[in-house]
Amino acid sequence: MSVIVKGLTKTFGKQIAVNQLSFTVSKGEILGFLGPNGAGKTTTMKLLTTFLSPSEGDAEICGFSILKSPIEVKRCIGYLPEHNPLYKDMYVREYLLGFARLTKVNKPTKRVEDLIEMTGLTREQNKLIGSLSKGYRQRVGLSQALVHDPQVLILDEPTSGLDPNQLIEIRNLVRNIGKEKTLIFSTHIMQEVSALCDRVIIIDRGIKVADDSIESLQDQMDQKQVIWLEFTNVINAEVLKQIKGVLKVSSEGKSKYQIVARKDIEVRDLIFAESVKQGWSIREMVKDKSSIENIFAEMTNTDQK
């Protein structure tokens, strides 16, 4: 295993940001690391890259402990943080060559030339970084993360803020990189997960709530049905929770609800009958297909029955 995480915990005062997190990632595997805002994704990545020290637990990167061998761990990892820190007054080629020399890369000029070609920076290599679009800045950040040819690549929201064309280009680049390296990346874009990931881990409030392939998670969701419901007036959601077959009711805004129910019961008929009984007026009721969005909502919404 390239990455082994064992009971990783991080607290800030009384707040538990990461809580007894354990998982493994194999070489050549692309792992999607998902969770709502504040779930502990970025904190976990900072722990794995030794930017933060854990309160409890440990992790091994390429056989090295983040506690006992942080320097060796850093040599094994390429890291692109969410807020890409670049020297905007430097030229692209100059910037990458500087990092190649700092990390004592063999034949730094050749390595930089290869990276520039691989990440599509050939036309931009002699431009100031500050003059580049966000998409090209992300390419520079990826090149920097790859300059020392790490075995493990950790990307925090690598496609955040990109336009559709840039998003597709970075997605293809990440997919190609993932063929040869262990890759962990976090994202809020569910399409990224479906397009890139071999497996996903979902965390909520620092706790791992799912760890499986997308296909397996979808199979689990296929045993349930998801219904989106909107009323014209304010209703008592507790009544919905008592309907036969309903497993969970989540508020999605004023008079809007997501209902997860058993698949073997036609819950829509029961909802309609109860609405008539209660004097509620239904504006819209839609049965949704299983999707990564539904899986994410199911695993991270704490408003459970």
N, C-alpha and C positions, 0 to 999 in steps of 0.2 A: 504494500500500500504506500502511495506517495504521501498521503495525509492521514494521520490517525489522531482524532480528538477524543480526549478522555476526561469526562466530568468537568469541562471547562466552565468556570464561574467567574463573573466580574461584578463587584458591587461598587457603587458610588455612595458612600454614606449608608443610609438605610435603603437606598434603591438598588434592586437587583436587576442589572442590565442583561446579564447572561446567566442562565440557571442550569447547572449540571448538564451541559451540552456535550453529546458524544456522537461521533459519526466517523466514517472513513471514506476516502476517495482514492480510486485506483488510477494508475497511469493511463493516460489517453481518455479519461472520462471527463465529460463536461457536466458539472453540477450547478444547477440553478439554486440560488440561495434566496428564498422569498420570505416576506413578512410585511405587515403593515408598518407605517411610520412609527419609530420608537420601539420596534420589536427586538432590536439588538443585533441587527445584521452588520452594521458598520463597526460596532464594538467588537464583534466576533472577528471580523477581518483584521482589525487593529491588533487583536490578541495573537492571531496566527502569524502576523508579520512582525511581531515583537515590539510594535509601537506602544502597546500597553502590556502590563504584566497582569496575569490572572490572580484573582483572590484565592481561587482553589483550582485544582485540576492541572492538566498539562496537555500538550499536543506535540506530536512528532511530525516533522516535515522532512521527508527523504531520510528518515532514521535519526534525525537530530531533534533533541528536546528544545522547545521554546524557552524553557527555564534554564537549562544547563548549557546550551550551545546556541545562543541567539545570533552570533556572528555567522556561524555555519548555516543556520536557518535562512538568514538574509541572503546568503550566496545562492541558495536554492530557489528563492522566490522572486518573481517579478510582480510589482504591485502598481495598479493604477487606481488611485483614490477617487472618490466621487468628485471632489473639487480639484481638478487637475492642476498641480502647481508647476507652472512653466516660467522660464526666464524670457519674458516677452521682448526684451531688447536684444536678444541673441538671434542669430540666423539658425535655421533648422539644422543644416549640416554641421555648423560650428557647435551647436548645443549637443547634438548626439555624439559627435566626436569627442567632446569634452567628457561626457559620461563614460564613453567606451574606454578612455584613457584612465579615468578615475577608478574604474572597476577592473583595470588591468586586463582588458580583453586582448587575446592574441590577434594580431593583425587588425587593429582598430579601424583603420581606413576601409579595409575590405568588408569588415563586419557592418559598418555604417552604410556602405554602398548597397549591401545586400538587403538591409532593413529598409532603406529608402525605397528600393524597388518593390519589396514585398508589401509594404504598407501604402504604396501608391503616392509617395511624396516626391517623386522625381521632378515634377514641374515646380514644386514649392520649395525645394531644398535650399535655394539661395535667397529665400524671403525671410523677413523678420517674423518671428513667431507671433508677435502682437498684431500683425497684419492678416493673419490667417483666419478663416471661418472656424466655427466651433468644431465642425466635422474634421477638419485638417489638424486642429489642435489635439483632438482625440487620437488621431493617427500618430502625432508626435509623441504623445503620452504613452501609447502602446509600444512605439519603437523604443522609447527609453526603458520601459518595463522589460523589454525583450533583449536589450543590448548585451547583457552578459549571458544570454542563452539559458535562462532558468528552467528548471524541470517543472516548477509549479507556477501558474499564473493566476493572480487574484485580482479581479476587476470589480470595482464598486460602482454600479450604475453607469456602465461604459457608454450607453446610448442615450442618456438623459439629455433632453433639450435639442436633439438632432432633428433635422427635417426628414421627411420620408425617404428621400434619395440617399442622404447621408446615413440614415439608419440601416438601409439595406446594404450599403457598402461596408459599414463597420460590422454588421451581422455576418456577412460573408467572410470578412477578414478573421473574425473571432472563430468561426466554424473551421477555417483552414488551420488556424493555430492550434485548435483543440484536438486535431488529429495526432499531434506529436507530443502534446504536453498535458499535464493534469491542470484542469481549468475550473476555477470556482468564480462564479459571478453573481452579483445581486442585481435585481431589476424590478421596476414597477410595471414593466410592459409585458403583459401576459403572452402576447404573440411571440416575444423573444424566447420564452420558456418552451413553447411548443415547437419553435423552429430550430432551437439549438441544443436543448438539454437531453442528456441520456437519463438523468435522474433529477429529482427536486427534493430539497429539504425546505419545509415551511416552519418558521418559528413565530411564536406569538408571546409577547411579554417575556422574552428571553428563554422560553421553553420550546423544545422541539415537539411539534404536533403532527408532523408527517415526514416520512422519509421513504420514497419509493419512486418507481418509474411513472411517467405521466400515464402510460397505458394502464398500469395497475390502479392508480388513483381514479382514473376514469371508470374502470370496472367497478370499483367500490361505489362511485357515485351513480352508476347505472342501476344499482339496487334501490335507488331513491329517485324521487322526482322533485324538481324545483319549480315553484309557482311564484310568479310576480303578481302582486295584487295591489290595486289602488281603489280607495273608496272616495266618494264625494264629500264625506263628512268624517269627523273624528270618531274613532271606534275604540272599544276596549279590547286591546290585543290579547289580554288574558283569556278571553272567550275563544279566540282562534286556537290557542294552545290546547284547549280541551277537546277539540274536534278529533274524532277517531282517525288514526293514521298520521297525524301531524307530529313530527319529531322536533321541529324547531321553528320559531317565528322570530325574524329579525326586522327591526325597523329600518327603513330605507329613506326616511324623510316623513314629512307630514302626510299622514293617511296612506303611506306606501309601505308595503311589507314584502319580504322574501320569506316564503314558506318552504321548508324541506319536509317531505313526507314519504311514507312508505309507498313503494311503487305498485304494490298489489291492491291498493285501495284507490278508488276514484274519488280523491279528496275534493276535487272541484265541485262535484254535486253536493257534497256535504257542506262545503263553504257557502255555496249558493243558498242552500236550505237554511243554514244558520243565519245568514245575512237577512233573509226574508223574516225569520223569526225575531231578529233583533231590530228590524227596521232600518238596516243599513242599505245604502245604495252603492252598488259596485260600478266603478267607472271603467276598470280594465282588469282582466284576469288572463294571464299568459303562462302557459307551461313551457319551460325552457329546457333546451337540450343540455346534456352534460358538457361542460367546458372547463378549461383551466381556471377561468374566472369564478365559476361556481365552486370548484374545489377549494380555491383560495378563500372564498367567502365562508364556506362551510367549516374550514379548519381554523379560521382566525376570528370569527364572530363569536363573542362570549355571551351574547344574549340568548342563552339556550333554555329549552323547556325544563 
